[in-house]
Amino acid sequence: MKRPVFASLCTLLAIGLLPAFALAQNETVKKESKTTKTSRKAETTISESTLPDAVRKTFTSKFPNATINKAESEKEGGVTVWDIEFREGKKRKETDIAADGTMLEVSEQVTQKSLPKEALRSIKKVAEGGKVKQTDKVSISYEVKDGKIIKLDKTRTQYEASVTKGEQTEDVIVDESGKVIEEPKWDAAKSSTEKKSAA
């Protein structure tokens, strides 16, 4: 007789605690969900103080409210150039600034609808069979060549698009009139493998 009473008490206890347990599980899921959403929004930020003085001065004077996400230097045409990716308000931007503080170019993420018709037409033609993921407007004021910084007569505007075909993502660059400046460099081995697997 003790066994059925004990089993009944355990059953009642389990039924009574079940809603509390379910509620606790639900709260845990909500907390994990909030954490995941926050993690996706989190960005890496870098202090301007990590940049060389001349680069920092140019950057902060041109973009006083920007938040730097990435900054790295490399040699281009014999000149040390800092490539800085940042956010200004809600816009994602990027700039190249030479070590002496000369801003060479600025790019900003734009919608495909905002591109000149000829530029968009050329990008879509090159992307045929793939998908255009992102487009940027690039304004170039200076070029580097043989260790020298050369000022252009007028700012040159180009459009860069990231194109994905299968598992490959490459860039295409066109000018305002749609002339292709740089074609994607598709890996032929991957392309032929993808075609065979599709057949």
C-alpha positions in Angstrom: 0.0 0.0 0.0 2.9 2.4 0.6 4.1 1.9 -2.9 1.0 3.1 -4.7 0.7 6.1 -2.3 4.4 6.9 -2.9 4.0 6.6 -6.7 0.9 8.8 -6.6 2.7 11.5 -4.6 5.6 11.4 -7.0 3.2 11.7 -10.0 1.4 14.7 -8.3 4.7 16.3 -7.5 5.9 15.9 -11.1 2.7 17.3 -12.5 2.9 20.2 -10.1 6.5 21.0 -11.0 6.1 20.4 -14.7 4.8 23.9 -15.5 7.5 25.5 -13.4 10.1 23.4 -15.2 8.7 24.3 -18.6 8.6 28.0 -17.7 12.3 27.8 -16.6 13.2 26.1 -19.9 11.3 28.8 -21.8 13.2 31.6 -20.0 16.5 29.9 -20.8 15.7 29.7 -24.5 14.7 33.4 -24.4 18.0 34.4 -22.8 20.0 32.3 -25.3 18.0 33.9 -28.1 18.8 37.4 -26.9 22.4 36.5 -26.5 22.6 35.2 -30.0 20.9 38.3 -31.5 23.3 40.5 -29.5 26.3 38.5 -30.7 25.4 39.0 -34.3 25.2 42.7 -33.8 28.5 42.9 -31.9 31.3 44.3 -34.0 35.0 44.5 -33.4 36.1 48.1 -32.9 39.6 49.5 -32.9 40.8 52.7 -31.4 42.1 55.5 -33.7 45.1 55.7 -31.4 46.4 52.5 -33.0 46.9 54.3 -36.3 50.1 56.3 -37.1 49.6 60.0 -36.3 49.3 61.3 -39.9 46.8 58.6 -40.8 44.8 59.1 -37.6 44.6 62.9 -38.1 43.3 62.5 -41.7 40.8 59.8 -40.7 39.4 61.7 -37.6 39.1 65.0 -39.6 37.2 63.4 -42.5 35.2 60.9 -40.4 34.8 62.4 -36.8 31.9 60.1 -35.8 33.2 56.9 -37.3 33.8 53.6 -35.5 36.8 51.6 -36.9 36.1 47.9 -37.4 39.4 46.9 -39.0 42.7 48.6 -39.9 45.7 47.1 -41.5 48.7 48.4 -43.5 50.2 47.0 -46.7 52.6 48.1 -49.5 50.9 49.3 -52.6 53.0 50.6 -55.5 55.9 51.0 -53.1 53.9 53.1 -50.6 52.6 52.0 -47.2 48.8 52.3 -47.2 46.4 51.8 -44.4 43.2 50.1 -45.3 40.5 51.1 -42.8 37.1 49.6 -42.6 34.6 51.5 -40.5 31.0 52.4 -39.8 29.7 56.0 -40.0 26.2 56.0 -38.6 24.5 53.0 -40.3 26.7 53.1 -43.4 29.7 50.7 -43.9 32.6 52.4 -45.5 36.3 51.8 -46.2 39.2 54.2 -46.9 42.8 53.9 -48.0 45.1 56.4 -46.4 48.9 56.6 -47.2 51.3 56.7 -44.2 51.9 60.4 -44.9 48.1 61.1 -44.3 47.0 61.4 -47.9 43.6 59.9 -48.4 43.8 57.9 -51.6 40.2 56.6 -51.9 36.9 56.1 -50.0 34.3 53.5 -50.7 30.8 53.2 -49.4 28.3 50.3 -49.6 25.4 51.3 -51.9 22.3 49.6 -53.3 22.3 48.3 -56.8 19.4 50.7 -57.6 21.7 53.6 -57.0 24.3 52.5 -59.6 24.4 54.2 -63.1 22.4 52.0 -65.5 25.5 51.1 -67.7 27.6 50.2 -64.6 24.8 47.9 -63.3 24.3 46.3 -66.7 28.0 45.4 -67.0 28.1 44.0 -63.5 25.0 41.8 -64.1 26.5 40.6 -67.4 29.8 39.6 -65.7 27.8 38.0 -62.9 25.6 35.9 -65.3 24.9 32.6 -63.7 25.8 34.0 -60.3 24.5 36.4 -57.7 25.6 40.0 -56.9 26.0 40.1 -53.1 27.3 43.6 -52.4 28.0 46.8 -54.3 30.3 49.6 -53.3 30.9 53.1 -54.8 34.6 53.9 -54.8 35.9 57.5 -55.1 39.6 57.6 -56.0 41.5 60.9 -55.6 45.1 59.6 -55.7 47.0 56.7 -57.1 50.3 55.1 -56.0 53.1 54.2 -58.4 56.8 53.5 -58.1 56.8 54.7 -54.4 55.0 58.0 -55.3 51.5 59.3 -54.6 50.0 60.9 -57.7 47.0 63.2 -57.5 44.4 62.6 -60.2 43.2 65.6 -62.2 39.7 64.8 -61.0 38.2 62.2 -58.6 37.5 58.9 -60.4 34.4 56.9 -59.5 34.2 53.2 -59.8 31.8 50.5 -58.7 32.9 47.3 -57.1 30.6 44.3 -56.8 31.0 41.0 -55.0 29.7 38.2 -57.2 29.0 34.6 -56.0 28.9 31.7 -58.4 28.6 28.3 -56.6 31.0 28.3 -53.8 33.2 31.1 -55.2 33.0 34.8 -54.5 35.0 37.3 -56.5 34.9 41.0 -57.2 34.2 42.9 -60.5 35.1 46.6 -60.9 33.5 48.8 -63.5 33.6 52.5 -64.2 30.5 54.8 -64.4 30.1 54.1 -68.1 30.1 50.3 -67.5 33.6 49.6 -68.8 35.0 46.6 -66.9 38.2 47.5 -65.1 38.7 44.3 -63.3 37.1 40.9 -64.1 36.4 38.2 -61.5 39.2 35.7 -61.2 37.1 32.5 -61.2 38.9 29.2 -60.3 38.4 27.1 -63.4 38.9 23.8 -61.4 36.1 24.7 -59.0 33.8 25.9 -61.8 34.2 22.7 -63.8 33.6 20.6 -60.7 30.5 22.6 -59.9 29.2 22.1 -63.5 29.8 18.3 -63.3 28.1 18.0 -60.0 25.1 20.0 -61.4 24.8 17.7 -64.4 
